[in-house]
Amino acid sequence: MPELPDVEGFREVLASCAEGKRIERVEVNDAGVLHGVSARRLRRDLEGHRFTEPERHGKWLLARTDGPTVLLHFGMTGELVCCRESDPPDPHDRVVFTLGRDQLRYRDQRKLQGLWLDDGTGAAVARILDDQGPDAMEIGRSEFEELLAGRRGRIKAALTDQSLLAGLGNLLADEILWRARIHPARRAGDLTADERGRLYTEMRRTLRSAVRAGCVPPRNSWLTGRRDDPDPVCPRCDGPLRRSRIGGRGTLWCPRCQPDST
């Protein structure tokens, strides 16, 4: 599933492929990915405008133009691809923006999210982003610690709650907790000041590495690299890893490195 590092990579694709270019044509191959806007209106409102500098907040990408803004969310399988107009189409190319010889393609197999349109007033952007917490890459340490202090829920659920902190998904949350040596079922409000500080530091380090990689990398030295092993072992202590469900999400952790002190 695309998480913050993936969407940051899509932001870079959009910037390098489309920034400053005129949208000559919008093709909607599957209106099932459009939310609150028809294919006809999307074409009418966007064609002739130029893409400007894109922005990202959490898992949302804001494709701004000199008029409307397209908001993109990538769900489980979405991606943004820069192609030449002459490149063969992919069966999962749902919306295509033609920019001279280049095309920007929103590609998505499962169609769990998609595209929204803000008419330029900012109302749609505000409505969507007002439900989001601060961006995980931008939040300061004191604000992060304040968000967690006093929360009764489990720390894994808190980290993946987009209304609390935007951008972290299942892979990142497990990775960060493992690096910080914190059990995913701990109550967020029970963490000590030292633990909250350690968690923030490891979140920043993990995000920086993942953004450079353009994804949550499945490296053998990362917990992520062991998730699909039939009998996974910890990259740090070589002890057996455990799997469970926390907040409805598949969770992986090391009982030796992340003892349950609840």
Secondary structure as GFF3:
##gff-version 3
##sequence-region A 1 262
A	DSSP	alpha_helix	4	18	.	.	.	ID=ss1
A	DSSP	beta_strand	25	28	.	.	.	ID=ss2
A	DSSP	three_ten_helix	31	33	.	.	.	ID=ss3
A	DSSP	beta_strand	34	35	.	.	.	ID=ss4
A	DSSP	alpha_helix	39	46	.	.	.	ID=ss5
A	DSSP	beta_strand	55	57	.	.	.	ID=ss6
A	DSSP	beta_strand	60	64	.	.	.	ID=ss7
A	DSSP	beta_strand	69	73	.	.	.	ID=ss8
A	DSSP	beta_strand	79	84	.	.	.	ID=ss9
A	DSSP	beta_strand	93	99	.	.	.	ID=ss10
A	DSSP	beta_strand	102	107	.	.	.	ID=ss11
A	DSSP	beta_strand	114	118	.	.	.	ID=ss12
A	DSSP	alpha_helix	123	129	.	.	.	ID=ss13
A	DSSP	alpha_helix	141	148	.	.	.	ID=ss14
A	DSSP	alpha_helix	155	159	.	.	.	ID=ss15
A	DSSP	alpha_helix	170	180	.	.	.	ID=ss16
A	DSSP	three_ten_helix	188	190	.	.	.	ID=ss17
A	DSSP	alpha_helix	193	213	.	.	.	ID=ss18
A	DSSP	three_ten_helix	223	226	.	.	.	ID=ss19
A	DSSP	beta_strand	242	246	.	.	.	ID=ss20
A	DSSP	beta_strand	249	253	.	.	.	ID=ss21
###
